[in-house]
Amino acid sequence: MKPYLKLIAVPLLFLILHGCGKDGEKGDAATSSAKDEEIREYNIGIEKEQTKNRFPCDTISLKEYILDNYEAGTYLVEFDKTYTYNVPKSAVKYFNDGGSNYVLAVIAKSKPGERNIETKNVIGYESSFINLDSTKLGTAFFWLTLFECKDEQFNRLWESEVPIHGGFNRLTIKTWTPKKIKYVELNYEDGIISGHRNYNFFLVNGWRNPPHLLETYVGIVHKRNLAVVNKDNYPDYYEYRFAEDSMRIRTIDSIPFYWSEKKQLYITERNPRWFRKY
C-alpha cells in the first residue's frame, strides 16, 4: 500500500471502530433498566416542576410509586391518542365509593429475560399486531390494578391480569344494567380480527375484592356479547358463529355460555366439551 493511502486508511478505520463502539454503548443504554429508571426519574422531576395543582395520590405520585415498588420494566400505561397531536393521558381513574378514595390504573409489566417494553409499542391499532410476535419489542403483561388512597399513601387492594399483549385503547367504568353491578371495561384494538376486544372486570363482590373477568369482542367474523343466560350474579354471553364466502357473511348460530362456580369456567348446554376461561 502506498504511504499516502495508509495515512488515509488508518484514521478512517479508527473512526469506524470508534463509531461502532458508541453505537453499542447507546444500544446497551437503551435496554438498561438502570438507565431507563434514570430517564423516568428525570421525566417525573420535570412533571413535578410543570404541574401546579398537585393532590394526594395523583398520577405523578403513582408513577413514583410504580418506579419504587414494582420490578424493573413496569410502567403506567397511557390512553391511546384520539388525534395525532393529542397529549397522551395516563390510564388512571379516580373515584370515591363508600367513603373510600380509589385509584384504578392500567399497568404494564415487561416479561423477565426480554428487553423492557416501550409503552408506545403496546398502545393503539398498530400495536395490536404485537400479539403475533412481540419478543423483539418486549412482551407486555397488562394488569388492571386498584389502589386505595389512604393517609396520602397507596394501598394496593388487588391486581387482575389482562390476557392480551398490545393494542390498549381506553379504560371505562360502567354499570351492568340487568344486575346493577359495576364493571371496568378495558378496550383493545385488534387488527388481527379487524375489530376490537373488551376485557370486562365485574365487581361481583364489590370494589375491595378481585373482579370477575369476561371477554367480549366484535370483528368481521367474530362476535361475543354480554347476556343474561341464568339467574346468578355473574355475567354471561352469546358467542356467534358465521359462514362466509366471496359474496357475503352471515350469522349461522349464537351459543349461550354461562358461568359455572363449581367448575370456575364458562360452559354451555350445547356441548359439555365446550368451555371458556373468561
FENRA-V840945 format. One record per residue. N is the residue number from 1. PSI is psi in degrees with one decimal (* if undefined). Layout:
# FENRA-V840945
n psi
N PSI
N PSI
This chain:
# FENRA-V840945
n psi
1 138.2
2 149.0
3 -42.0
4 -27.5
5 -36.1
6 -40.2
7 -33.1
8 -42.8
9 -40.5
10 -51.0
11 -36.1
12 -43.0
13 -39.1
14 -42.8
15 -40.4
16 -47.8
17 -41.2
18 -39.5
19 -41.8
20 -40.7
21 -40.4
22 -40.8
23 -39.8
24 -41.3
25 -41.0
26 -40.7
27 -41.9
28 -40.2
29 -35.4
30 -28.1
31 4.9
32 126.6
33 -37.9
34 -43.2
35 -38.8
36 -44.9
37 -37.1
38 -43.5
39 -42.7
40 -40.5
41 -39.6
42 -45.9
43 -39.3
44 -39.3
45 -41.1
46 -42.7
47 -40.1
48 -40.4
49 -34.4
50 -14.4
51 119.3
52 -38.6
53 98.7
54 154.7
55 160.5
56 135.7
57 31.5
58 -179.9
59 -36.3
60 -42.8
61 -37.2
62 -40.9
63 -40.6
64 -42.6
65 -45.2
66 -42.1
67 -36.7
68 -24.3
69 -9.8
70 163.4
71 157.5
72 147.0
73 20.5
74 134.5
75 152.0
76 125.6
77 154.6
78 153.8
79 152.5
80 142.9
81 130.0
82 -42.2
83 161.3
84 -39.1
85 15.6
86 147.0
87 122.5
88 145.1
89 144.7
90 145.4
91 77.3
92 139.2
93 132.7
94 133.3
95 162.9
96 134.7
97 123.7
98 28.0
99 -2.5
100 141.8
101 119.3
102 151.0
103 114.8
104 128.7
105 152.3
106 120.7
107 137.8
108 130.4
109 138.0
110 144.2
111 127.4
112 140.3
113 -12.7
114 170.8
115 150.6
116 140.5
117 162.3
118 127.8
119 -28.4
120 -21.6
121 -0.1
122 11.0
123 135.2
124 179.1
125 -50.8
126 -35.5
127 -11.2
128 -21.8
129 -7.1
130 -19.0
131 -18.2
132 -41.6
133 92.8
134 -2.8
135 -31.6
136 -31.5
137 6.2
138 150.3
139 126.7
140 133.6
141 114.3
142 143.1
143 126.2
144 123.8
145 135.7
146 126.5
147 151.5
148 132.9
149 109.7
150 128.8
151 37.8
152 23.3
153 151.4
154 131.1
155 110.5
156 115.3
157 -44.2
158 161.0
159 138.0
160 126.8
161 143.7
162 120.9
163 62.6
164 154.8
165 -13.2
166 168.7
167 14.5
168 139.5
169 -61.2
170 166.1
171 126.8
172 137.0
173 126.1
174 174.4
175 129.1
176 105.8
177 -45.4
178 -36.7
179 0.3
180 46.5
181 134.0
182 144.8
183 157.7
184 122.9
185 121.2
186 116.7
187 129.4
188 132.7
189 146.7
190 94.5
191 -22.6
192 -38.0
193 5.6
194 52.4
195 -140.5
196 162.6
197 139.3
198 126.4
199 112.4
200 118.8
201 105.5
202 129.6
203 66.9
204 -34.5
205 30.3
206 170.6
207 -30.1
208 -4.2
209 150.1
210 142.0
211 170.1
212 127.7
213 134.3
214 132.5
215 136.7
216 158.6
217 161.0
218 128.5
219 -173.2
220 -46.4
221 34.6
222 132.6
223 135.4
224 126.9
225 158.8
226 146.2
227 167.9
228 107.4
229 -41.7
230 -170.8
231 15.2
232 -175.8
233 0.7
234 139.3
235 150.2
236 -178.0
237 162.5
238 132.3
239 126.8
240 149.7
241 142.1
242 155.3
243 136.5
244 147.6
245 -169.0
246 -13.6
247 -34.4
248 168.1
249 131.0
250 150.5
251 129.5
252 -17.2
253 156.0
254 126.7
255 121.7
256 130.1
257 141.0
258 159.2
259 129.0
260 110.5
261 -32.8
262 -45.6
263 -14.6
264 44.4
265 159.7
266 127.2
267 169.0
268 150.6
269 -14.2
270 -39.7
271 121.3
272 -16.1
273 -6.1
274 124.9
275 159.6
276 148.8
277 -29.5
278 *
